[in-house]
């Protein structure tokens, strides 16, 4: 089981107890504590094996292509439907909105999180690309129709939508925004944001605006709450040219 321990120092009066495993310890008799949150990183859920050009049978340890995701035992995704329009990931401690909602521009999506009260909560936020990655089921498959496709997310818990082909969209035009912006620009100096396509399984950058305009490019968004430390790096310089 892969685990990450992330440490943050908080004043006692602001201490937040999250849904993840936590340990508290006092330091130097000062009015502060160290909160250690331990959580699991979800498996990719990949079950198939691949060679250079096509799917293959499970390779043996002495064969080429051995050691793929499907041969590594990691933490399977475990979700809980809270019955209030929210889904909790019992591994990461993150809680998600179940509904698919409507497409929206990136800046409007960031602002709308502040007024979202699904499940009676008011601390919803845009997910980082790492948070969004945590609910990707890489056992998905993109076909030529909704009936022949398997979305890259557990549809027993999360609502999903395909592109509206009747309105001229492609079947795969159903991407999600993340909160993670590019540090620079792409293509025609486009301000760009990382996103994920739960229909065809691609992580890529999406422009905030339609090319050459100030008209917002619209994608879906699925808000998240809880475990503010998920996926944040905690680097330590060991003083020996290693990090």
Helices and strands as residue ranges (DSSP letters): E 3-11, G 12-14, E 21-26, E 32-40, E 49-50, E 55-56, G 69-71, E 79-81, E 86-89, E 95-97, E 104-105, H 106-112, G 113-115, G 118-120, H 129-133, G 165-167, E 175-186, E 190-197, E 203-207, E 218-219, E 224-225
